[in-house]
Amino acid sequence: MMKKHTVSIVLLLSLILTFSQARATVTNITDGESYGSYCVQSGTLNVLGGRINCSLNAGGTSTVNVLGGMIQNMTVRDQAMASVQAGYINTLYANPNGQINLSGGYIHQLVIGSGDQQGPSVNIYGRNLNYEHLGPGPITARITGSWENGEAFCIRVQHNGEGGPYRYFHMSENPEPATVLLLAFGGLMLRKRKTI
């Protein structure tokens, strides 16, 4: 019995050492199901599919791109950067110094962690963006709008710190393609009118 546990521990340690030595690499998760935790300290992790039933922790100088799949809990801290363009994240934790870029997907809840004055940076790209402060309680705010593909979203925000969570958000409105086309056409008409 003792031998089986020793072999399992040795195997686990060798996997951890192998993963930590591949620091400047790009790793892709495309399918399958994991019940363990992923910890990324450097390099790039692309989540293209599959399911992470426990947690994904991005720290150090790592970059995580979520382009599909399902993640139960995801934490972004230190100097790590996460970009979410598709997929499903149940709870996304934005901790001090982490940077998160949201332009798609489904995020059930965003938790803003307390910490030093630097705080996290959460950039949201979409249309008809609205930040609604809900007051004290477990859910302190709600962000609604639609992504570039027209899909509507509603993100519940929980803030575990001093002051309001709004100071950590940067919302960028992307104009609709028809509006851009109309402005470009108007500019061409004005230019043509001046040359006559």
ABEGO torsion letter per residue (X at the ends): XAAAAAAAAAAAAAAAAAAAABAABBBBBABEBBABBBBBABEBBBBABEBBABBBBBBEABBBBBAEEBBABBBBBEABBBBBABEBBABBBBBBGBBBBBAEEBBABBBBBBEBAAEBBBBBBBBGBBBBBAEBEABABBBBEBBAAGBBBBBBBBBBBBEBAAAABBBBBBBBAAAAAAAAAAAAAAAAAAAX
